[in-house]
Amino acid sequence: MTHPIALSWRDPLTFFALLVTGIYAVLGLVIWLKPMDFAKRPYLTWAVILPTLFILLFLGPRAWIAGIAVLSIFAFREFARATGLAAKWPYCAVVYALILGLALCSTFMLYGLFMALPVWSIALLLAIPVLMGSYEGAVHYIGLAVIGLIYFGWFLAHLGFLAQAQQGLGYVLYVLFATQFNDVSAFLLGKTHWTKLSPGKTVGGSLAALAVTMAFTYALWPIVFPQFEWWLVGLSGLIVGIGGQVGDLVMSAFKRDIGIKDFGTLLPGHGGILDRIDSLLWVAPLFFHTARFFHGGLGSG
């Protein structure tokens, strides 16, 4: 039996993947004909990211969940290094263990345990200063570790359960690419600065990106989530259009506080993993729980 997330060339959802590839090809022509040198490195990086995403989706849920776990590990590693948490191995060990535990929960559809693991992990983090007999900076490091396990571990792991819904492939493709589409639109369409947190984002750009994202979401309605009511499609668009931009600003706030420009250099033209998935961190759990609350079929129990 073919799993809902497995790509089928006779499935209309496959055309969504082809559409993304086509848009990417057109953008490439625009970037090189202009020329737009500032966009070349990010564009070439996507030449690696896009095939990787589609290959993982094609291989099925377990490969996808494993990929999400690896992504979470790299994301938390960047955060831990930037904040100094990496030097405190007991706290990091709890976060890494949680990421692996969440991956197993997603693989075997243990939704109840998936929801409970973050609580147990936070309890363990709170006990570390007592167990280690070291209290200096305890509140600081516990706070950083809690952000790490919730934000970069649990939030992102929702993509594993999302992938196994009845419309799993459509949900995942929508969340991934609508979020990135919204982020790029906000940057390209803006003119007037609206916050000191992210100079590349503007009021005009944000509103225009929201409008474009809403139109994009309704255009995908019959393909991605045909069972959604019209208002739930609109809510999905708002989750991406607003939530994605808030997620980006949250990471900008973190970077401002730490005093860095990017979390890493792994992705040329983008920075680190966190610089690329900042919007996705918000959108994934918000969309998951919205779809689950109104339509079920996500997780178990």
Order of alpha helices (4+ residues) and beta strands (2+ residues): alpha-alpha-alpha-alpha-alpha-alpha-alpha-alpha-alpha-alpha-alpha-alpha
